[in-house]
């Protein structure tokens, strides 16, 4: 039996969220190894998206441009009648119930019943060999009651999830043409309007189905462009074209994407992904499966682009070094902090590497630091450290939160600027402990608002996200959530695009 209120159009367009690529494989199973990211949208999301589909259908009806119709017909007792219909517009639109059916391996069947509307325009007509001119035209209206059926087909089109909505039909339960509001026409008017009604029916059917397909394509392009902007920042972008056509089951639709980072015209490669559908469940509305092979090239590009740098100075650095450590603070650091203008500069000296397990995402990185005291050109201390931190992430109240536990910290190099003097064991231990208890928490605290800001810049905060979870696995992360689609975003899109 069809399930109630499933939103094929918006659903297809959500899946179109992912951008273009060079092609995709016919068999999803063979495409798994090339898949960096997966999106699974389950049935509960239908409740949220249904209203949005209705808005798209309403826009299709209201935005359709109906062509002028001209013709002639011979009528009994009257002779040849020439007619013209112009300025056809829609009024008083209302949409009734929507039902759907997911057809595994095939597509989606959708029916919208009780679509009622009034079409209004101008009619010109005349008898015999003459045609009444505009001055003799009269207004008309058409009362209609329609059932709309669409059987969207998902396919891989130009490397992206595409929707073909050309399998579209309209059933007219009522289509009544009234001249000048005359609800009790005489026999001549009735004879005239009956044959014009059939012509109008063909016009409405063709234009509505064309407009639905047009609006679907416009919205798909809009979401695709939005997604490309979301996954791009500066010179770093991502190819998230599909690796295979979407899979449809009775409970969800799943799409498979490359997830290849592009930086300086160099693209990452994924050919041994560990994805399997069993790694996702069907309990939440929306799932994203993301491979470590997506994250690592992205982090490498950020390192090469100079994104991982941090400068701390003045009162902030003095406050940080008030953290209680078990090791004694070296004298040169105390003197530096008392100089009145201390500054600490830290940057990544090699690309971080991520490896995810059920315990979290392990990040191994090398960082260098310089502590300046008074002179910005002559550091009092230079050090280089290698750390491994297990990081877990969460998202709540539209903010990203990071927690990290250091599993390994080593000081590779530590020396004073005066004569390249090496630090002794006690001083190196203080630096190691400071990295663990001051440096790592500070970096995470800086990353949290910066990543949240980046997400907000791309519009994540406009969505209502409920109970999101970030679940680490062996070589991948699963992000699962329930969500509320922001009504005002779709309304704004329809206003700007269809005006």
Secondary structure, 3 states (H helix, E strand, C coil): CCEECCCHHHHHHHHCCCCCCCCCECCHHHHHHHCCEEEEEECCHHHHHHHHHHHHHHHHHHHCCCCCEEEEEEECCCEEEEEEEEEEEEEEEECCCEEEEEECCCEEEEEEEEEEEEEEEEEEEEECCCCCCHHHCEEEEEEEEEEEEECCEEEEECCEEEEECCCEEEEEEEEEEEECCCCCCCHHHHHHHHHHHHHHHHHHHHHHHHHHHHHHHHHHHHHHHHHHHHCCECCEEEECCEEEEEEECCCEEEEEECCEEEECCEECCCCCCCCCHHHCCCCCCEEEEEEHHHHHHHHHHHHHCCCCEEEEEHHHHHHHCCCCCCCCCCHHHHHHHCCCCEEEEEEECCCCEEEEECCEEEEEEEEEEEEEECCCCCEEEEEEEEEEEEEEEEEECCEEEEEEEEEEEEEEEEEECHHHEECCHHHHHHHHHHHHHHHHHHHHHHHHHHHHHHHHHCCHHHCEEEEEEEEECCCEEEEEEEEECCHHHHHHHHHHHHC
